[in-house]
Amino acid sequence: MAILSFLLSVAEPSGFWITIIRAFENVTNNYVLAIIFLTVVIKLIWTPIDMFNRRSQQKMSAVQAKMQPELEIINKKYAKDPNLLKQKQNEVYKKYNSKSMGGCFLMLLFMALNLTIFFTLFSGLNTMGAYRISESYDYLKYSYANVLEVTNVYISQENSNVSIFENPENISFVIDEESKEIILFNGQTELARSEYKTDFSYQTEEEGEEVQTVTTNDYLNNLLNNFDEITIRETVVEGSEETEKYTLKNAVTDASAEFIVSRYQSNKESFLWIDNIWISDSPFNQSIVNYSGYVGQIGESNVQAGEETIYNAFIPKLQETQSRVNGYFILPILCILVSILSIILSSRLGRKKQTAGPKQNKWLMIIMPVIFGVFALFYNSVFAIYMLTSQLMSAITLPLQNLILNAIDKRKKKKEEEKVEIDYTRKF
């Protein structure tokens, strides 16, 4: 994209997360690595907060453990007097209220912050996905548009020039980065060149008529229509008397196929087995989508009039050689498995500290993996990689948090024992 600037369909997104991700991308020169590093940094910053929350939950569980025997005694003692039973229960709740309410508040605050990070990042990466998909398409669209333009320049010189397109395999297109021009070759012979444009719009200036603007898409559709009316050759369809026309439009698309492929490969964003990081990791998704898929990705409101004709003029040819399944459900499966692992670790560590009940863990074991799996399955792979990295970091940091909390408990217990020992000595 060195010499290009675009009139993009989707505006470049901005915001807190986008700015930070862009800074990481400038360092790594890879969007996926930028997301991975950002997630690691978020988790490292978040770990002390998470640990504080776990500590708070431990204290709250301890309060509940102290409260439970008292409630059981009251339930047995005042079972026959509901009013008195309720009064005594309220007295117990009031007695321990100040200690438990603080833990509840911190837990709710922690959950709110977690959800805020999750959904703001989700929204930002979805918006960025639509922008990158639009940007990649426009990159190819203007490459193809300039192919049409330089072809038009050449055939406008003389009608007989169309004959060279009888052998499109001999035709090639090259961009001169220095002069910012696109050049049409027949073999090694230069035939024509024109300025590489990213805007083909113009205004009509006919006397006595209102000035009208012809958009880039209008101009390109006119060229495509004109090329489609120029027949290179006709072939008889086997088994019938009908003939099939091979037009200049077909020939230009065939001749420019290698050029479009090279532009696509130089600009596509892939990662390991995922051919397009802005599409979900699924064997049911192609890395290059058809027109309806493209509209669904960027939103119908962002599609310009006349786009379908242009899209279908060259993208299907690109799909023939470059499109493939975009994944194999690897990210969704990994997100589910790592989420289950993280919950199991949290449950086992929490059981030792009495921070989580079995029913709560049972529901978490079902709900959380399903949520992560659904997000990974139906949204872009970049967000799935964020979720996977986040869950991996949680699984790694949980044992470390447990070690630190155990060390704090041991130190606290030791101080209490020393205090008791000192008090006991003073009595004598």
C-alpha positions as CSV (number, residue, x, y, z in Angstrom):
1,M,0.0,0.0,0.0
2,A,3.0,2.2,-0.1
3,I,1.8,4.6,-2.9
4,L,-1.9,4.3,-2.3
5,S,-4.5,6.2,-0.4
6,F,-8.1,5.1,-0.3
7,L,-11.6,6.5,-0.3
8,L,-12.7,3.7,2.1
9,S,-16.3,2.5,2.5
10,V,-15.8,2.0,6.3
11,A,-14.2,4.8,8.3
12,E,-11.1,3.9,10.3
13,P,-12.1,3.2,13.8
14,S,-10.7,5.0,16.8
15,G,-10.9,4.7,20.6
16,F,-9.0,3.6,23.7
17,W,-8.3,0.0,22.7
18,I,-7.8,0.7,19.0
19,T,-5.1,3.3,19.9
20,I,-3.3,0.9,22.2
21,I,-3.6,-2.1,19.7
22,R,-2.2,0.2,16.9
23,A,0.8,1.0,19.1
24,F,1.5,-2.7,19.7
25,E,1.0,-3.3,15.9
26,N,3.6,-0.7,15.1
27,V,6.1,-2.6,17.2
28,T,5.2,-6.1,16.1
29,N,4.1,-5.4,12.5
30,N,1.5,-8.1,13.0
31,Y,-2.1,-7.6,14.3
32,V,-2.4,-11.0,15.9
33,L,0.9,-10.6,17.8
34,A,-0.3,-7.1,18.9
35,I,-3.5,-8.7,20.3
36,I,-1.5,-11.4,22.1
37,F,0.9,-9.0,23.7
38,L,-1.9,-6.6,24.7
39,T,-3.8,-9.5,26.3
40,V,-0.6,-10.5,28.3
41,V,-0.1,-7.0,29.5
42,I,-3.8,-6.6,30.5
43,K,-3.6,-9.9,32.4
44,L,-0.3,-8.9,34.2
45,I,-1.9,-5.6,35.3
46,W,-5.1,-7.4,36.2
47,T,-3.5,-10.2,38.2
48,P,-3.0,-8.1,41.5
49,I,-6.7,-7.0,41.2
50,D,-7.8,-10.5,40.6
51,M,-5.8,-11.7,43.6
52,F,-7.3,-9.0,45.8
53,N,-10.7,-10.1,44.7
54,R,-9.9,-13.7,45.5
55,R,-8.6,-12.7,48.9
56,S,-11.9,-10.8,49.4
57,Q,-13.9,-13.8,48.5
58,Q,-11.9,-15.9,50.9
59,K,-12.7,-13.5,53.7
60,M,-16.4,-13.5,52.8
61,S,-16.4,-17.3,52.7
62,A,-14.8,-17.3,56.2
63,V,-17.5,-15.0,57.5
64,Q,-20.2,-17.2,56.0
65,A,-18.5,-20.3,57.6
66,K,-18.6,-18.6,61.0
67,M,-22.2,-17.5,60.5
68,Q,-23.5,-20.9,59.4
69,P,-23.3,-22.7,62.8
70,E,-25.1,-19.9,64.6
71,L,-27.9,-20.0,62.0
72,E,-28.2,-23.7,62.4
73,I,-28.6,-23.4,66.2
74,I,-31.2,-20.6,65.8
75,N,-33.1,-22.7,63.2
76,K,-33.4,-25.6,65.6
77,K,-34.1,-23.5,68.7
78,Y,-36.8,-21.3,67.2
79,A,-38.3,-23.6,64.6
80,K,-41.7,-23.4,66.1
81,D,-41.8,-19.6,66.4
82,P,-41.3,-18.1,62.8
83,N,-41.4,-14.5,63.9
84,L,-38.8,-15.0,66.6
85,L,-36.7,-17.1,64.2
86,K,-36.7,-14.4,61.6
87,Q,-35.7,-11.8,64.3
88,K,-32.8,-13.9,65.5
89,Q,-31.7,-14.6,61.9
90,N,-31.6,-10.9,61.2
91,E,-29.6,-10.3,64.3
92,V,-26.9,-12.8,63.0
93,Y,-27.0,-11.2,59.5
94,K,-26.6,-7.8,61.1
95,K,-23.7,-9.0,63.2
96,Y,-21.7,-10.2,60.2
97,N,-23.2,-7.7,57.7
98,S,-20.3,-5.1,57.7
99,K,-17.8,-7.8,56.9
100,S,-19.7,-9.6,54.2
101,M,-21.1,-6.6,52.4
102,G,-17.7,-5.3,51.6
103,G,-16.7,-8.6,50.0
104,C,-19.9,-8.6,47.9
105,F,-19.3,-5.0,46.7
106,L,-15.7,-5.8,45.6
107,M,-16.8,-9.0,43.8
108,L,-19.5,-7.1,41.9
109,L,-17.0,-4.3,41.0
110,F,-14.5,-6.9,39.8
111,M,-17.2,-8.5,37.6
112,A,-18.3,-5.2,36.2
113,L,-14.7,-4.2,35.2
114,N,-14.1,-7.6,33.7
115,L,-17.3,-7.4,31.6
116,T,-16.4,-3.8,30.5
117,I,-13.0,-4.9,29.2
118,F,-14.5,-7.9,27.5
119,F,-17.3,-6.1,25.6
120,T,-15.4,-2.9,24.8
121,L,-12.6,-5.0,23.2
122,F,-15.2,-7.1,21.5
123,S,-16.9,-4.0,20.0
124,G,-13.5,-2.5,19.0
125,L,-12.2,-5.6,17.3
126,N,-15.5,-6.1,15.4
127,T,-15.4,-2.5,14.1
128,M,-11.7,-3.0,13.2
129,G,-12.7,-6.2,11.4
130,A,-15.2,-4.4,9.2
131,Y,-12.7,-1.7,8.5
132,R,-9.8,-4.1,7.6
133,I,-12.1,-6.2,5.3
134,S,-13.2,-3.1,3.6
135,E,-9.7,-1.8,3.3
136,S,-8.4,-5.1,1.8
137,Y,-11.2,-5.2,-0.7
138,D,-10.7,-1.5,-1.7
139,Y,-7.0,-2.3,-2.2
140,L,-7.9,-5.0,-4.7
141,K,-10.7,-3.0,-6.2
142,Y,-8.5,-0.1,-7.1
143,S,-5.8,-2.5,-8.4
144,Y,-8.5,-3.9,-10.8
145,A,-9.8,-0.4,-11.5
146,N,-6.4,0.7,-12.7
147,V,-6.1,-2.4,-14.9
148,L,-9.4,-1.3,-16.6
149,E,-8.1,2.2,-16.9
150,V,-4.8,1.4,-18.6
151,T,-6.6,-1.1,-20.9
152,N,-9.0,1.7,-21.8
153,V,-6.1,4.0,-22.5
154,Y,-4.5,1.4,-24.8
155,I,-7.6,0.4,-26.8
156,S,-8.7,4.1,-27.2
157,Q,-5.5,4.7,-29.2
158,E,-6.7,2.3,-32.0
159,N,-9.6,-0.2,-32.2
160,S,-7.4,-2.9,-33.6
161,N,-5.5,-3.0,-30.3
162,V,-8.2,-5.2,-28.9
163,S,-6.8,-8.1,-30.8
164,I,-3.9,-8.6,-28.4
165,F,-6.4,-9.8,-25.8
166,E,-7.1,-12.9,-27.8
167,N,-4.1,-14.3,-25.9
168,P,-4.6,-12.9,-22.3
169,E,-1.9,-15.2,-21.0
170,N,0.7,-12.9,-22.7
171,I,-0.7,-9.8,-21.1
172,S,0.6,-8.5,-17.7
173,F,0.3,-5.5,-15.5
174,V,3.0,-3.9,-13.4
175,I,2.9,-1.0,-11.0
176,D,5.9,1.4,-11.2
177,E,6.3,2.5,-7.6
178,E,8.6,5.3,-8.5
179,S,6.4,7.0,-11.1
180,K,3.2,5.9,-9.5
181,E,1.9,4.5,-12.8
182,I,0.4,1.2,-13.9
183,I,1.9,-0.3,-17.1
184,L,0.4,-2.7,-19.6
185,F,2.7,-5.3,-21.2
186,N,2.4,-7.8,-24.0
187,G,5.2,-10.2,-23.2
188,Q,8.2,-7.9,-22.7
189,T,6.7,-5.0,-24.8
190,E,5.3,-2.0,-23.0
191,L,1.9,-1.1,-24.6
192,A,0.6,1.7,-22.4
193,R,0.8,3.3,-19.0
194,S,-1.4,5.6,-16.9
195,E,-1.4,7.3,-13.5
196,Y,-2.3,4.9,-10.7
197,K,-5.5,6.4,-9.3
198,T,-7.5,5.9,-6.2
199,D,-10.3,8.2,-7.3
200,F,-12.0,8.0,-10.7
201,S,-14.8,10.4,-10.0
202,Y,-15.4,13.5,-12.1
203,Q,-17.9,16.2,-12.7
204,T,-19.7,16.7,-16.0
205,E,-19.3,20.2,-17.5
206,E,-21.8,20.4,-20.4
207,E,-23.1,23.8,-21.4
208,G,-26.6,24.6,-20.2
209,E,-26.9,21.5,-18.0
210,E,-26.6,21.2,-14.3
211,V,-23.2,19.9,-13.1
212,Q,-23.3,16.3,-12.1
213,T,-20.8,14.1,-10.3
214,V,-19.9,10.8,-11.8
215,T,-18.7,8.5,-8.9
216,T,-15.8,6.1,-9.1
217,N,-18.3,3.2,-9.2
218,D,-20.3,4.8,-12.0
219,Y,-17.1,5.2,-14.0
220,L,-15.9,1.7,-13.4
221,N,-19.4,0.2,-14.2
222,N,-19.4,2.2,-17.5
223,L,-16.0,0.7,-18.4
224,L,-17.1,-2.8,-17.5
225,N,-20.3,-2.4,-19.6
226,N,-18.3,-1.1,-22.6
227,F,-15.7,-3.9,-22.3
228,D,-18.5,-6.5,-22.1
229,E,-19.9,-5.2,-25.4
230,I,-16.6,-5.8,-27.2
231,T,-16.4,-9.5,-28.4
232,I,-13.0,-11.1,-28.7
233,R,-14.3,-14.4,-30.0
234,E,-17.3,-16.6,-30.0
235,T,-17.4,-20.4,-29.4
236,V,-20.3,-22.8,-30.0
237,V,-21.7,-24.4,-26.9
238,E,-21.2,-28.1,-27.1
239,G,-24.5,-29.9,-27.7
240,S,-26.4,-26.8,-28.9
241,E,-26.5,-24.2,-31.6
242,E,-25.9,-21.3,-29.2
243,T,-22.6,-19.4,-29.1
244,E,-20.7,-18.2,-26.0
245,K,-19.1,-14.8,-26.2
246,Y,-15.6,-14.2,-24.8
247,T,-15.6,-10.4,-24.3
248,L,-12.9,-7.9,-23.5
249,K,-14.2,-7.8,-20.0
250,N,-13.5,-11.6,-19.7
251,A,-10.1,-11.2,-21.3
252,V,-9.0,-8.3,-19.0
253,T,-10.1,-10.3,-15.9
254,D,-8.2,-13.3,-17.1
255,A,-5.1,-11.2,-18.0
256,S,-5.1,-9.4,-14.7
257,A,-5.6,-12.6,-12.5
258,E,-1.9,-13.0,-11.7
259,F,-1.6,-9.3,-10.9
260,I,-4.6,-9.4,-8.6
261,V,-3.3,-12.5,-6.9
262,S,0.0,-10.9,-6.2
263,R,-1.7,-7.8,-4.7
264,Y,-3.9,-10.1,-2.6
265,Q,-1.0,-12.1,-1.2
266,S,1.0,-9.0,-0.4
267,N,-1.8,-7.6,1.7
268,K,-3.7,-10.5,3.3
269,E,-3.6,-11.0,7.0
270,S,-3.3,-14.6,8.0
271,F,-2.0,-16.5,11.1
272,L,-0.8,-20.1,11.2
273,W,-3.8,-22.2,9.9
274,I,-6.1,-19.2,9.6
275,D,-6.1,-17.7,6.1
276,N,-8.1,-14.6,7.1
277,I,-7.9,-13.4,10.7
278,W,-11.0,-11.3,10.3
279,I,-13.2,-14.3,9.6
280,S,-14.0,-17.0,12.2
281,D,-12.0,-20.2,12.4
282,S,-14.5,-22.6,10.8
283,P,-14.4,-25.0,7.9
284,F,-17.8,-23.6,6.9
285,N,-16.2,-20.2,6.1
286,Q,-14.2,-19.3,3.1
287,S,-11.2,-17.0,3.5
288,I,-12.5,-14.9,0.5
289,V,-16.2,-14.4,0.8
290,N,-18.8,-13.9,-2.0
291,Y,-20.6,-10.6,-2.4
292,S,-23.4,-11.2,0.1
293,G,-20.8,-12.3,2.7
294,Y,-18.9,-9.1,2.1
295,V,-22.0,-7.0,2.6
296,G,-22.8,-8.9,5.8
297,Q,-19.3,-8.3,7.1
298,I,-19.1,-4.5,6.6
299,G,-22.8,-3.7,6.8
300,E,-25.2,-2.8,4.0
301,S,-25.1,0.9,4.9
302,N,-21.3,1.0,4.0
303,V,-21.8,-0.5,0.5
304,Q,-21.8,2.0,-2.3
305,A,-24.2,1.8,-5.3
306,G,-22.9,-0.3,-8.1
307,E,-20.5,-2.3,-5.9
308,E,-21.9,-5.7,-6.7
309,T,-21.0,-5.5,-10.4
310,I,-17.4,-4.5,-9.7
311,Y,-17.0,-7.1,-6.9
312,N,-18.2,-9.9,-9.1
313,A,-16.1,-8.8,-12.0
314,F,-12.8,-10.0,-10.4
315,I,-13.3,-11.5,-7.0
316,P,-14.7,-14.9,-8.3
317,K,-11.6,-15.3,-10.4
318,L,-9.4,-14.6,-7.3
319,Q,-11.5,-17.1,-5.3
320,E,-10.8,-19.9,-7.8
321,T,-7.1,-20.0,-6.8
322,Q,-6.8,-18.3,-3.4
323,S,-9.9,-19.0,-1.4
324,R,-10.0,-21.9,1.0
325,V,-11.6,-22.9,4.3
326,N,-10.7,-20.5,6.9
327,G,-10.1,-22.9,9.7
328,Y,-11.1,-26.2,11.4
329,F,-12.8,-25.1,14.7
330,I,-9.4,-25.2,16.4
331,L,-9.8,-21.8,18.2
332,P,-13.4,-22.4,19.4
333,I,-12.4,-25.9,20.7
334,L,-9.3,-24.5,22.4
335,C,-11.3,-21.6,24.0
336,I,-13.7,-24.1,25.4
337,L,-11.0,-26.5,26.7
338,V,-8.9,-23.8,28.3
339,S,-11.9,-22.1,29.8
340,I,-12.8,-25.5,31.5
341,L,-9.2,-25.9,32.6
342,S,-9.3,-22.4,34.2
343,I,-12.5,-23.1,36.0
344,I,-11.3,-26.5,37.3
345,L,-8.1,-24.8,38.6
346,S,-10.1,-22.0,40.2
347,S,-12.5,-24.6,41.7
348,R,-9.8,-26.8,43.2
349,L,-7.9,-23.8,44.6
350,G,-11.1,-22.2,45.8
351,R,-12.3,-25.4,47.5
352,K,-9.2,-25.3,49.7
353,K,-9.9,-21.8,50.7
354,Q,-13.7,-22.3,50.7
355,T,-14.2,-19.5,48.1
356,A,-16.7,-21.3,45.8
357,G,-19.6,-23.7,46.3
358,P,-20.1,-26.8,44.1
359,K,-23.3,-25.5,42.6
360,Q,-21.7,-22.3,41.5
361,N,-18.8,-24.2,39.9
362,K,-21.1,-26.6,38.2
363,W,-23.0,-23.7,36.4
364,L,-19.7,-21.9,35.6
365,M,-18.4,-25.2,34.1
366,I,-21.3,-25.1,31.6
367,I,-22.0,-21.4,31.0
368,M,-18.5,-19.9,30.6
369,P,-17.1,-22.4,28.1
370,V,-20.3,-22.1,26.0
371,I,-20.0,-18.3,26.0
372,F,-16.4,-18.4,24.9
373,G,-17.1,-21.1,22.3
374,V,-20.0,-19.1,20.8
375,F,-18.0,-15.9,20.5
376,A,-15.0,-17.8,19.0
377,L,-17.3,-19.6,16.5
378,F,-19.4,-16.7,15.2
379,Y,-17.0,-13.7,15.4
380,N,-13.6,-13.0,13.9
381,S,-10.5,-15.0,14.7
382,V,-8.7,-12.0,16.2
383,F,-11.2,-11.8,19.1
384,A,-11.0,-15.6,19.6
385,I,-7.2,-15.3,19.9
386,Y,-7.8,-12.6,22.5
387,M,-10.1,-14.9,24.5
388,L,-7.8,-17.9,24.2
389,T,-4.7,-15.9,25.4
390,S,-6.7,-14.4,28.2
391,Q,-7.9,-17.8,29.4
392,L,-4.4,-19.2,29.1
393,M,-3.0,-16.4,31.2
394,S,-5.7,-17.0,33.8
395,A,-4.8,-20.7,34.0
396,I,-1.1,-19.8,34.4
397,T,-1.5,-17.1,37.0
398,L,-4.1,-18.9,39.2
399,P,-1.5,-21.3,40.8
400,L,0.8,-18.3,41.3
401,Q,-1.9,-16.3,43.0
402,N,-2.7,-19.3,45.2
403,L,1.0,-19.6,46.3
404,I,1.1,-15.9,47.2
405,L,-2.2,-16.0,49.1
406,N,-1.0,-19.1,51.0
407,A,2.2,-17.3,51.9
408,I,0.1,-14.4,53.2
409,D,-2.0,-16.7,55.2
410,K,1.0,-18.5,56.7
411,R,2.6,-15.2,57.7
412,K,-0.7,-14.0,59.2
413,K,-1.2,-17.2,61.1
414,K,2.4,-17.1,62.4
415,K,1.9,-13.5,63.6
416,E,-1.3,-14.6,65.5
417,E,0.5,-17.5,67.1
418,E,3.4,-15.2,68.2
419,K,0.9,-12.8,69.6
420,V,-0.9,-15.5,71.6
421,E,2.5,-16.8,72.9
422,I,3.5,-13.3,74.0
423,D,0.2,-12.7,75.7
424,Y,0.5,-16.1,77.4
425,T,4.0,-15.2,78.7
426,R,2.8,-11.9,80.1
427,K,0.3,-13.6,82.3
428,F,3.1,-15.2,84.2
